[in-house]
Amino acid sequence: MDAEKKAIILGNGPSLKGFDFSRLSQFDVFGLNAAYRFWDEINWYPKYYACLDLVVGLSHASEIKRLIETSDENGIELFLLRDNLVEEIGSCHNHHKIINFDIVRRTAFLFGSDPITTGSHAAAWAALLGYNSIYLLGIDCDYKEIVPGARNTDGYELEIVEEQANPNYFFEGYQRKGDRFNIPNPQKDLHLRSWRQVGHRLRKHAVKVRNANAQSKVDAFEFCTFEDISGSASGEADAERNKSRIQRGIQRLKQYGSFLVHASRRRPVLTGSFLVICIAASLSLGSLMEDSVSFFWGMMGLAFVLAIALSHILAFRFARSLQNADR
């Protein structure tokens, strides 16, 4: 069985309001679309970036190019972009970090589903990169189709002409005056259908996806909480720390036992040696008592040392009694 490799697809829905992004430090994160405006404010960036909307990409081309050219500093390793945006950006520093979605889609089964949305196909991209345990965060799919301050310009295309409160995103300023974008669902349930189609393909590849927003409209995956995700990661770290502490304690007990055998050969100091061993064993126990598992092993180790010490004392007293009898 392959080892679990986790990734988070970080959406931009209002459920993410107030979320502490420092909690993402232990995960590989895929960030989407215009959220870079928030990342710039908090000086945090994901490991991967995707923008697959044909209109949004061109509307933000200069800023996405900036992200690419400064990626050595901001830490973004790869960019998944549509062909029209790649052409618009042209030659730039770090161009090798760009993945052309439309070219890869020709041969990649996971990219083959329709309709295409940035979030769902970012999850497919994560699977292509080898992630087999994917978590959705901020993927709400509960859009207001035409937000205040937007006007229709061409078919399903909208433009922000006045900045007003936007119910679709987790921070104010996600969309700004002059931004162009598509109506979220020009066809009924476009985003939901995309997630269902991608989810079907991910299951065929044995990729497990869980949605960390119980209020999300995305119904293609089982739900969890962010605490479930982070708790699992911290639990693994705790297990490693416990293992390390136990190994250190066992090593100390071996050292104390060796010392006891050596000290028992010198009968005049046997009582003093016994006290030293008890104190040293107690110190070992103190270093192991950070949780119940370590406490158990610490107690077992202390009992072991005391048993050895007691057996040496009894043997010594028995030998002395035999000597006295011979006299």
C-alpha positions in Angstrom: 0.0 0.0 0.0 1.3 3.4 -0.9 2.1 5.8 1.9 -0.4 8.6 2.5 0.5 11.8 0.7 -1.7 14.7 1.7 -2.7 17.9 -0.1 -5.2 20.6 0.5 -7.2 22.3 -2.3 -7.7 25.8 -0.9 -10.9 27.4 -2.2 -11.9 31.0 -1.8 -15.5 30.6 -0.4 -16.8 32.6 2.6 -16.5 29.6 4.9 -12.8 30.5 5.0 -13.4 33.9 6.7 -11.2 34.2 9.8 -9.2 31.1 9.1 -5.6 31.2 10.4 -3.5 30.4 7.4 -0.5 29.5 9.7 -2.3 26.3 10.4 -1.6 25.2 6.8 2.2 25.2 7.3 2.4 21.4 7.6 0.5 20.8 4.4 1.1 21.0 0.6 -1.5 23.5 -0.5 -3.0 24.3 -3.9 -4.2 27.9 -4.2 -6.6 29.3 -6.8 -7.4 32.3 -9.0 -7.4 35.8 -7.4 -6.7 34.7 -3.8 -3.1 36.0 -4.4 -4.4 39.4 -3.3 -5.0 38.0 0.2 -1.7 36.1 0.1 0.2 39.3 -0.7 -1.4 40.9 2.4 -0.4 38.2 4.9 2.8 37.1 3.2 1.8 33.5 2.8 1.7 31.5 -0.4 0.7 28.0 -1.4 3.0 25.4 -2.9 1.0 25.2 -6.1 -1.2 27.7 -8.0 -4.0 27.1 -10.5 -6.1 29.4 -12.7 -8.2 27.6 -15.3 -10.9 30.2 -16.1 -10.3 31.5 -19.6 -11.7 34.9 -18.7 -10.3 35.3 -15.2 -6.8 34.2 -16.3 -6.5 37.0 -18.9 -8.0 39.5 -16.5 -5.2 38.8 -14.0 -2.4 38.0 -16.5 0.0 40.7 -15.3 -0.4 39.7 -11.6 -0.1 36.0 -12.3 3.1 36.8 -14.3 4.4 38.6 -11.3 3.7 35.6 -9.1 5.7 33.4 -11.5 8.6 35.8 -11.8 8.8 36.2 -8.0 8.2 32.5 -7.2 11.7 31.9 -6.0 10.9 34.3 -3.2 7.2 33.5 -2.6 7.8 29.7 -2.7 5.2 28.7 -5.3 6.7 25.7 -7.2 4.3 25.1 -10.1 1.6 27.0 -12.0 -1.3 25.3 -13.8 -2.6 27.7 -16.5 -4.8 27.6 -19.6 -3.2 27.9 -23.1 -4.6 31.4 -23.7 -3.0 32.7 -20.5 0.4 31.0 -21.2 0.4 32.7 -24.6 -0.5 36.0 -23.0 2.2 35.8 -20.4 4.8 34.9 -23.0 8.5 34.6 -22.1 9.2 35.3 -18.4 11.6 34.4 -15.6 10.7 31.0 -14.2 8.7 30.1 -17.2 9.7 26.4 -16.7 7.4 26.3 -13.7 4.3 26.7 -15.9 2.2 23.7 -16.7 -0.1 24.1 -19.7 -3.3 22.5 -18.8 -4.6 22.2 -22.3 -1.5 20.3 -23.5 -1.5 17.9 -20.6 -5.2 17.3 -20.9 -4.7 15.7 -24.3 -3.2 12.6 -22.6 -4.1 12.8 -18.9 -7.2 10.8 -18.0 -7.7 12.8 -14.8 -7.9 16.1 -16.8 -10.4 14.7 -19.3 -13.7 15.4 -17.6 -16.1 18.3 -18.4 -17.0 20.9 -17.4 -13.6 22.4 -16.4 -13.4 24.4 -13.2 -10.3 25.5 -11.4 -11.0 23.9 -8.1 -12.1 20.5 -9.3 -9.3 20.2 -11.8 -6.7 21.4 -9.2 -7.7 18.3 -7.3 -7.1 16.2 -10.4 -3.7 17.9 -10.8 -2.9 17.0 -7.2 -3.5 13.4 -8.0 -1.3 13.6 -11.1 1.5 14.9 -8.8 1.1 11.8 -6.6 -1.1 13.0 -3.8 -3.5 10.3 -2.8 -5.3 11.9 0.2 -6.8 15.3 -0.8 -8.8 17.6 1.4 -11.0 20.5 0.3 -11.0 23.7 2.3 -13.1 26.8 1.5 -14.8 25.0 -1.4 -18.4 26.2 -0.8 -20.0 26.2 -4.2 -22.8 28.4 -3.0 -22.5 31.3 -5.5 -24.6 34.4 -5.9 -24.5 34.4 -9.7 -24.4 38.2 -10.3 -22.8 40.1 -7.4 -23.5 43.8 -6.5 -21.3 46.1 -8.6 -21.0 43.8 -11.6 -22.5 44.3 -15.0 -22.8 42.0 -18.0 -20.4 42.8 -20.8 -20.7 39.9 -23.3 -22.9 36.8 -22.9 -21.9 35.2 -19.6 -19.0 37.5 -19.0 -19.2 40.1 -16.2 -17.1 43.0 -15.1 -16.8 44.7 -11.7 -17.7 48.4 -12.3 -18.2 49.3 -8.6 -16.6 47.6 -5.6 -19.2 46.4 -3.1 -19.6 43.7 -0.5 -19.1 40.4 -2.3 -20.8 37.3 -0.7 -19.0 34.8 -2.8 -15.5 35.1 -1.2 -13.8 35.0 2.1 -12.1 38.5 2.0 -13.1 41.9 0.8 -11.2 42.9 -2.4 -11.1 39.5 -4.0 -12.8 41.1 -7.0 -11.9 44.8 -7.8 -13.0 47.4 -10.3 -12.1 46.3 -13.8 -11.9 42.6 -13.1 -13.6 40.4 -15.7 -15.0 37.0 -14.9 -17.7 34.5 -15.9 -21.0 34.0 -14.3 -20.2 31.1 -11.9 -22.8 28.7 -13.3 -23.7 29.6 -16.9 -25.1 26.1 -17.0 -27.1 24.7 -14.2 -24.9 23.3 -11.4 -21.8 23.6 -13.5 -19.4 23.5 -10.6 -21.2 20.7 -8.8 -21.2 18.6 -12.0 -17.5 19.2 -12.5 -16.7 18.1 -8.9 -18.8 14.9 -9.4 -17.1 14.1 -12.7 -13.6 14.7 -11.3 -14.5 12.8 -8.2 -15.5 9.7 -10.2 -12.1 9.7 -12.0 -10.2 10.2 -8.7 -11.9 7.2 -7.2 -10.8 5.1 -10.1 -7.3 6.1 -9.3 -7.8 5.2 -5.6 -7.4 8.8 -4.5 -9.4 9.7 -1.4 -11.0 13.1 -1.2 -12.7 14.6 1.8 -14.5 17.9 2.2 -13.6 19.9 5.3 -16.7 22.1 5.0 -19.9 20.5 6.2 -22.0 23.3 4.7 -20.5 22.9 1.2 -22.8 22.2 -1.7 -20.2 19.8 -3.1 -21.7 16.4 -2.5 -19.2 14.1 -4.3 -17.1 13.3 -1.2 -17.5 12.5 2.5 -17.2 15.3 5.0 -14.6 16.0 7.7 -13.4 18.9 9.7 -10.0 20.7 9.5 -9.3 19.3 13.0 -9.6 15.8 11.6 -6.9 16.7 9.0 -4.5 18.6 11.4 -5.2 16.1 14.2 -4.0 13.3 12.1 -0.8 15.1 11.2 -0.1 16.1 14.7 -0.9 12.6 15.9 1.8 11.2 13.7 4.3 13.8 15.0 3.3 12.9 18.6 3.8 9.2 17.9 7.3 9.9 16.6 8.1 12.0 19.6 6.8 9.3 22.0 8.9 6.7 20.1 12.0 8.9 20.5 11.4 9.5 24.2 10.9 5.8 24.9 14.1 4.8 23.0 16.0 7.4 25.1 14.5 6.1 28.3 15.3 2.4 27.4 18.9 3.4 26.6 19.2 5.1 30.0 17.8 2.1 31.8 20.4 -0.2 30.1 23.1 2.2 31.2 21.8 2.1 34.8 21.5 -1.7 34.8 25.1 -2.0 33.6 26.2 0.4 36.3 24.3 -1.7 38.9 26.1 -4.9 37.9 29.4 -3.2 38.2 28.6 -1.6 41.5 27.3 -4.8 43.1 30.8 -6.3 42.9 31.9 -3.7 45.4 30.0 -4.6 48.5 30.9 -1.6 50.7 29.1 0.7 48.4 26.2 -1.5 47.3 23.6 0.4 49.4 24.8 3.7 48.0 24.7 2.3 44.5 21.2 1.2 45.0 20.1 4.7 46.0 21.9 6.2 43.0 20.1 3.8 40.6 16.7 4.6 42.1 17.3 8.3 41.7 18.6 7.9 38.1 15.6 5.7 37.2 13.2 8.3 38.6 14.8 10.9 36.4 14.3 8.6 33.4 10.6 8.3 34.4 10.3 12.1 34.6 11.5 12.5 31.1 9.0 9.9 29.9 5.9 11.2 31.7 4.6 13.5 29.0 1.7 11.3 28.1 0.0 8.1 29.2 1.9 5.7 26.9 5.2 7.1 27.9 4.1 7.0 31.6 3.3 3.3 31.3 6.7 2.4 29.8 8.5 4.7 32.3 6.8 2.8 35.2 7.7 -0.6 33.7 11.3 0.5 33.3 11.5 1.8 36.9 10.0 -1.5 38.2 12.6 -3.4 36.2 15.5 -1.5 37.7 14.2 -1.8 41.2 13.7 -5.5 40.8 17.3 -6.0 39.7 18.5 -3.9 42.5 16.4 -5.8 45.1 17.6 -9.1 43.8 21.2 -8.0 44.2 20.6 -6.9 47.7 18.9 -10.2 48.7 21.7 -12.2 47.1 24.3 -10.2 49.0 22.5 -10.7 52.3 22.0 -14.4 51.6 25.8 -14.7 50.9 26.6 -12.8 54.1 24.3 -15.1 56.2 26.1 -18.2 54.7 29.5 -16.7 55.7 28.3 -16.0 59.2 27.0 -19.6 59.5 30.4 -21.0 58.4 32.1 -19.1 61.2 
